[in-house]
Amino acid sequence: MFSWLFFAIFAQFLSALTVFIDKYVLVSKQGIKYPAAFAFYAALLSGVVIVLVPFGVVSLPSVTVALLSVVSGSLYVLSLLFLYRVLQVISVTEAIPITAAAGAVATGILATIFLAGDLHLTHLPAFLLLILGTFLIYCFCFSWKFFFMTVSAGALLGASTFVVKIIFGTTDFWNALFWPLFTNVLVALFVLAPLQFRSIKKGLQQSSGTAKGMVLVSKSFGGIAFFFTFIAISLGSVSLVSALGGLQLLFLLILVPLFMHQMPDIFKNEFSSGQVYIKIVGTLCVIIGLGLLFL
């Protein structure tokens, strides 16, 4: 229990760093202004898993693993398109709770239907508290249009995570790690690139060298987060791993205030006095839910 839980928590910390940097790159004056371009580069950098090939731990996938990897990669890239569009407009401390909650709900529903025993009744109170906390932190702060896009981003990512859990049940760890990530690259090259070629080209040409470097840093953190998330998924409940996505907010509530004054144009709308108390209540729900998992 404790091993996969610690892996999942560390992955959420790295994911918070990733989202924090992504927000900066998407909103800064010399950043990447096109969500499709950012999604393309983010998916392309998943190709770093190619380093596993020389070690002989990766084999050709079965038809089932190949098909499931295509589904996972497609859902993941689509979730990035929604997420990056939302981050351009909405504060990161409002968007991430909704994506986390939507992802947890989507994963929980799919796991309940297709994976008997993934979410035990003893874990249900913690699961519900984690989701309730993330929704309270949202407190209906933005339009329904962007709420739908934010929910879509989280639900698609949750569905992708669930598919990865299925892959872990059909092949060994290294193949289950390699093929979904490698398929992200294929979806970016053969689906996203033809459909969004102009946006991708402009995103590369118009962004600064600093922005491109920040993307590499962000995706390095994201890649390590993926690795630890996959370990947690392989060892524990995919529903609870997704529910722990609310922890990203706790880490962001530390990161954002530290940099608000240094980057006011990026993070100026993250907090308002009317939202603070309900965000605190939501945060307490997340902490209590996490505590119940340990118990």
C-alpha positions in Angstrom: 0.0 0.0 0.0 2.6 2.5 1.1 5.0 1.9 -1.7 2.7 2.8 -4.6 1.2 5.6 -2.6 4.5 7.4 -2.2 5.3 6.9 -5.9 1.9 8.5 -6.7 2.5 11.4 -4.3 5.9 12.2 -5.8 4.5 12.0 -9.3 1.9 14.6 -8.4 4.6 16.9 -7.0 6.5 16.6 -10.3 3.2 17.1 -12.3 2.6 20.3 -10.3 6.0 21.6 -11.4 5.2 20.6 -15.0 1.9 22.5 -15.0 3.4 25.5 -13.3 6.1 25.8 -16.0 3.5 25.1 -18.8 1.4 28.0 -17.5 4.4 30.3 -17.8 5.3 29.1 -21.3 1.7 29.5 -22.6 1.1 32.9 -21.2 4.5 34.7 -21.3 5.0 37.2 -24.1 7.7 35.1 -25.8 6.1 31.7 -25.1 4.2 29.2 -27.2 0.8 30.8 -28.0 -0.7 27.8 -29.8 -2.0 25.0 -27.7 -1.8 22.6 -30.6 1.9 23.4 -31.0 2.6 22.9 -27.3 0.6 19.6 -27.3 2.7 18.4 -30.3 6.0 19.1 -28.7 4.9 17.6 -25.4 3.7 14.4 -27.0 6.9 14.3 -29.2 9.1 14.4 -26.1 7.5 11.2 -24.9 9.8 9.6 -27.4 12.6 9.7 -24.9 11.5 6.2 -23.9 13.3 5.1 -27.0 16.4 4.8 -24.7 14.9 1.6 -23.4 15.3 -0.2 -26.7 19.1 -1.0 -26.5 18.6 -2.6 -23.1 16.5 -5.4 -24.7 13.5 -4.9 -22.3 11.1 -3.9 -25.1 9.5 -6.3 -27.5 7.1 -6.0 -30.3 3.6 -5.5 -28.9 0.7 -7.8 -29.3 -2.3 -6.7 -31.3 -4.1 -5.9 -28.0 -1.3 -3.9 -26.6 -0.9 -2.0 -29.9 -4.5 -1.1 -30.1 -4.8 -0.1 -26.5 -1.7 2.0 -26.8 -3.2 3.9 -29.8 -6.3 4.6 -27.8 -4.3 5.8 -24.8 -2.1 8.0 -26.9 -5.0 9.5 -28.7 -6.9 10.3 -25.5 -3.7 11.8 -24.0 -2.9 14.1 -26.9 -6.5 15.3 -27.1 -6.5 16.0 -23.3 -3.4 18.2 -23.8 -5.2 20.2 -26.4 -8.0 21.0 -24.0 -5.7 21.6 -21.0 -3.3 24.0 -22.8 -6.2 26.0 -24.2 -7.7 26.3 -20.7 -4.3 27.3 -19.1 -4.0 30.2 -21.5 -7.2 31.7 -20.0 -7.8 30.3 -16.6 -5.6 30.5 -13.5 -3.8 27.3 -12.8 -5.1 26.9 -9.3 -8.6 26.9 -10.7 -8.1 24.6 -13.7 -6.1 21.8 -12.1 -8.6 20.9 -9.3 -11.2 20.4 -12.0 -9.0 18.3 -14.3 -7.9 16.2 -11.3 -11.5 15.7 -10.1 -12.8 14.9 -13.6 -9.9 12.5 -14.2 -10.6 10.7 -10.9 -14.3 10.4 -11.7 -13.7 9.1 -15.2 -11.1 6.6 -14.0 -13.2 5.5 -11.0 -16.3 4.8 -13.3 -14.3 2.9 -15.8 -12.4 0.9 -13.2 -15.7 0.1 -11.4 -17.2 -1.2 -14.6 -14.2 -3.1 -16.0 -11.8 -3.8 -13.1 -13.6 -5.6 -10.3 -11.9 -4.8 -6.9 -9.9 -1.9 -8.1 -11.7 0.5 -5.7 -12.5 -1.2 -2.3 -15.4 0.0 -0.2 -12.9 0.9 2.6 -11.3 3.4 0.1 -14.5 5.0 -1.0 -14.7 7.8 1.7 -11.1 8.8 0.8 -11.9 8.7 -2.9 -15.0 10.9 -2.4 -13.2 13.4 -0.2 -10.4 13.8 -2.7 -12.9 14.6 -5.4 -15.1 16.8 -3.2 -12.1 18.8 -2.2 -11.0 19.5 -5.7 -14.5 20.7 -6.7 -14.8 23.0 -3.7 -11.5 24.6 -4.7 -13.0 25.3 -8.1 -16.0 27.2 -6.6 -17.4 28.1 -10.0 -14.9 30.8 -10.8 -15.1 30.7 -14.7 -17.5 30.3 -17.6 -19.3 27.0 -18.5 -17.4 26.9 -21.8 -14.1 26.7 -20.1 -15.5 24.5 -17.4 -16.5 22.0 -20.1 -13.0 22.2 -21.6 -11.4 21.7 -18.2 -13.6 18.7 -17.4 -12.9 17.2 -20.9 -9.1 17.6 -20.3 -9.3 15.7 -17.0 -11.8 13.1 -18.2 -9.7 12.3 -21.3 -6.5 12.0 -19.2 -8.3 9.8 -16.7 -9.5 7.5 -19.5 -6.0 7.4 -20.9 -4.7 6.4 -17.5 -7.3 3.7 -17.2 -6.3 2.2 -20.6 -2.7 2.2 -19.4 -3.8 0.2 -16.3 -5.4 -2.3 -18.7 -2.1 -2.6 -20.7 -0.2 -3.4 -17.4 -2.6 -6.3 -17.0 -1.7 -7.7 -20.5 2.1 -7.3 -20.7 5.2 -6.8 -18.6 6.1 -3.5 -16.9 8.6 -2.2 -19.5 6.4 -2.9 -22.5 3.5 -1.3 -20.7 5.6 1.7 -20.0 7.1 2.0 -23.5 4.3 1.5 -25.9 1.7 4.0 -24.6 4.4 6.7 -24.4 5.9 5.8 -27.9 2.3 5.9 -29.3 2.0 9.5 -28.1 4.8 10.3 -30.5 3.0 8.5 -33.4 -0.3 10.3 -32.7 1.6 13.7 -32.7 3.4 13.0 -35.9 0.7 11.3 -38.0 -2.5 12.9 -36.6 -1.8 16.2 -34.9 0.9 17.4 -37.2 -1.1 17.2 -40.4 -4.2 18.7 -38.9 -2.4 21.6 -37.1 0.7 22.1 -39.2 0.5 25.9 -39.4 0.0 26.3 -35.6 2.9 24.0 -34.9 5.1 25.8 -37.3 4.2 29.2 -35.9 4.6 28.0 -32.3 8.2 27.0 -33.1 9.0 30.2 -35.1 7.5 32.8 -32.8 8.6 31.4 -29.4 11.9 32.4 -27.8 14.8 30.1 -27.0 14.0 30.5 -23.3 10.5 29.3 -23.9 11.7 26.2 -25.8 14.2 25.5 -23.0 11.4 25.7 -20.4 9.4 23.2 -22.4 12.3 20.8 -22.2 12.5 21.3 -18.5 8.8 21.0 -18.0 8.6 17.8 -20.1 11.6 16.3 -18.3 9.7 16.7 -15.0 6.6 15.4 -16.7 8.4 12.3 -18.1 9.7 11.4 -14.6 6.2 12.0 -13.2 4.8 9.6 -15.9 7.4 6.9 -14.8 6.4 7.1 -11.2 2.7 7.3 -12.0 3.1 4.1 -14.1 4.8 2.4 -11.2 2.0 3.4 -8.9 -0.7 2.2 -11.4 1.0 -1.1 -11.9 1.2 -1.7 -8.1 -2.0 -0.2 -6.8 -5.5 1.1 -7.5 -5.7 3.2 -10.7 -8.8 4.9 -9.2 -6.9 6.1 -6.2 -3.9 7.1 -8.2 -6.1 9.3 -10.3 -7.9 10.7 -7.2 -4.6 11.8 -5.8 -4.4 14.3 -8.7 -5.9 16.8 -6.2 -2.5 16.9 -4.5 -1.2 18.9 -7.5 -3.2 21.8 -6.1 -1.5 21.6 -2.7 1.9 21.9 -4.3 0.7 24.7 -6.6 -0.6 26.6 -3.6 3.0 26.7 -2.4 4.6 27.3 -5.8 2.3 30.1 -7.1 2.6 32.5 -4.1 6.3 32.1 -4.2 6.5 33.4 -7.7 3.5 35.7 -8.0 5.4 38.9 -7.3 8.3 37.9 -9.7 5.8 37.1 -12.5 2.7 39.2 -11.9 1.6 39.1 -15.5 1.4 35.3 -15.4 -0.1 34.6 -12.0 -1.9 37.9 -11.1 -5.4 36.3 -11.1 -4.6 33.2 -9.2 -6.3 34.2 -5.9 -9.1 36.6 -4.8 -10.3 37.3 -1.3 -13.7 35.8 -1.9 -12.3 32.4 -3.0 -9.7 31.9 -0.2 -12.0 30.3 2.5 -13.7 27.8 0.2 -10.4 26.9 -1.3 -9.1 26.2 2.3 -12.1 23.9 3.0 -11.5 22.1 -0.3 -7.8 21.7 0.6 -8.7 20.3 4.0 -11.0 17.7 2.3 -8.0 16.6 0.1 -5.7 16.3 3.1 -8.3 14.3 5.1 -8.9 12.1 2.1 -5.2 11.5 1.8 -5.0 10.7 5.6 -7.7 8.1 5.2 -5.7 6.4 2.6 -2.8 6.0 5.0 -5.2 4.6 7.6 
